């Protein structure tokens, strides 16, 4: 895992790295310390955010006084240690590992294979050259899945995909089968990718360092000419993403290291960008032609030119502003209203309501999210003084117990759900309160499947038991609540 900067209060580890005195955090490996000091060590099985396994041995370094080379990705430094990352012995071993791995890679043009993989980059940096060894026979590519292309000819069994699937997303689709020279990465019980239980989050694709797993639409081996940082437009998690673009067309998407997603994405954020290039998407202002009446009938997309004409932004904005001003002047301010979109940012929502209130002079402004969050916003305002989110989702790992009610996180906020699933591996207990057995129930300690429309009675019953058995925190109640006695009296009738 990545080093934790919050460990600054812990004693630092002082050692020598390539002749330079450096300091490492208590939970930091040699590789992480080297990266922090801008020293490059080749590595393939290591990826920030995943458990370090030391499988590939491309990152070996020489430690003074030790007989064998040490994998820097999973070796912690000790005080006084003397480490050489580019000694003759270490570099010779690094180059041999890279040459052996490169020898098993498919040749360009033989199969779907990403051109500039991490393996290729390290081979070039260390000037490994053409492999001297024959390639082993490998299975044909599996192109059965609509989103993910599988090419085990390029697999080096680094297990990054396995760890990403099992430990980050916790989907447990990818595993290891067989032993020794016959070992292979499999999906479920050696199923084709399309027939497996894969949810197409694509975490394995982002983790793969060789192109054994890659976006299905990138089988044509196109290389991006630029990257664009953005934020996923789908749900409220706000995952940071990076678009890989060629000729102003998105080839594929990767997650960035944001506070809300830690490189992770779901199927929507990773593959749901085709709408951007849909030929029916409006990319320029259109104005209805004179004499063409409005209708409730759906328009033929191929017939738009007969109904609308192309216009400049200035002309379109002038017409729109003029029409709104006319309504305001003739029928009054209350005749105008605005409905905002949840797809906009907080800043855009603020500007939108400001336009309606100050520009139109109307308080008739609303937002689609109010329809589903009105009750929770009011409750948060009354209880906490703010209708905003109180904690990042990742904080569930700090809780002993998490109650999920009125939410289906694996569907509505898939990346947020991964942090909930991760928390269960470190002792957090999930109590799911839902009439349906949703996917998160697999990770819950208890699933309370109440009858529909009895959720309030169930919550009142839980609070009744807490008070009846004296489990409440009286000091907290006294300092932070009002009219608690009224609620206590109300709950007497809700004995379970």
C-alpha positions, 0 to 999 in steps of 0.5 A: 500500500502507499505510504501514509503521510499521517505517520509523521509522528512516528520515528523515521527510518534513516538509511542509505539509498544509492549513496544518499542518506534518506528517511523513510516513514515507518510503514514505507517500503524501499520502493516507495521511499525511492519513488518519493526521492525521485529514484526509479526502480523497475516494477510491474507487480506493484501498484499504488493502492494494492497490497505488495506481493513481490511476484515479478522480481523486477524491482530487486535491489542489493542490500549490503551484507545480504546474500540475496537480492531483495524485492524493494516493493515489499521490503521495509528499510531498517536503520543503517541499511545500505541499499543499491538500486542500480548496482551491477548485480541488481541491474543484471537481475532486473534486466534478466527478469524483464527479458524473460517476461518480454520473451513471452509477449505477443509480437506486434500485429499478432494479437490484440495488445496494447503498444505502450505497456508498462513492461515495454516502458521498463524494457526501453528504459533499461535498454533490454533489447530483443529477447533471446528466448523462445515464446511459449504457446499461449491461448487465443484472445477472449473477445467475448466481453463487450467492454473488456478484451482478454489476451492471456498471451500478454499475461505475466501473472503479476496478480495485479488484476486479481488483487484489484478485483478481490481486494479493491472492488471485492468482486472475487471474479479473478483467481489463480488456477493450477500450479507451476508452469501450468498456473493461469489467471481465470475468471470464476471457474475458467469461464469466458469473460462474458460468461463470468460474474464480472460486473465490468468495473474495469479495475483489472484493466487499469491494473494490468501492466502488459495489455493482457486485459484492456478496453475492448474498443481499444483492440485496434491499438490506437494510442492516445495523443493527449489526456484530459482530467475530469470528474465523472458525471454520473452519481454523487460520489464525484470520482476523478477520471482521466480521459485518453483522447485521440483526434478529439475522441475518447479512447478509454478512461482511467480513474485518478487518485481522488479523495472520493475514489482512490483510482477506482471507477465503476462500469458507468464511469469507465465505459459510459462515455459513448454519449459524448460522440453520439451523432444525435448529440447537440453540439451547436445552437439550433433555432426553430425555423419560421412557420414550423409549429411546435408539436408533442410528437418525437422528431425524426433525427434525420429530419432536424434540418427541416425544423431547425436551422443552425445559429450562433451562440450570440443569436441563440442567447439573444432569442432565449433571453428575449423570450424570457424577458417578454414572459416576465414583462407581460405575465409577471415574475412568478410566471418564470421558474427554473429547474436545476440538474444534479449533473451540474456542480455545486458552483453551477447550481449556485449560479443557476439559482442566482440567475433565476432569483436575481435575473428573473426576479423569481423564487420559483427555483428547484432542483431534481435532487430535492424530490429524493433527498428532501426528507434527508436534507431536513433531517440533517439540518435539524440534527446536525445543522447542515444538509450536506454530507457530514463525512467522506464515504471512506470513513466507514472503515473507522466505524465499528458498525454501519447501518445502511437503510434507504440506499442501494449503494452497489447500484447507485454509488458503486465506488462508494460501496467498495469502501463499505465492502473494504471496511468489513475486512478490518472488522466493521460490521454492516447492518442492512435494513432493506425489504430486498436482499441487495448485493451489499447484503453479502457483506452485511453481518445482519440483514433486516428485511422489514415489510414495506412501509414499516421502516419508521416502526422498525427504527422506532423499535430499535430506539425503544430497545436502546432506551429500554436496555440503557444503551444510550449515551446520556452525556451526549444526549444532554449536551447535544439534543433538545426535547429528548424527553418528548421522543422518549415518551413517543417511543414507549409505544414501539415495543418490538 
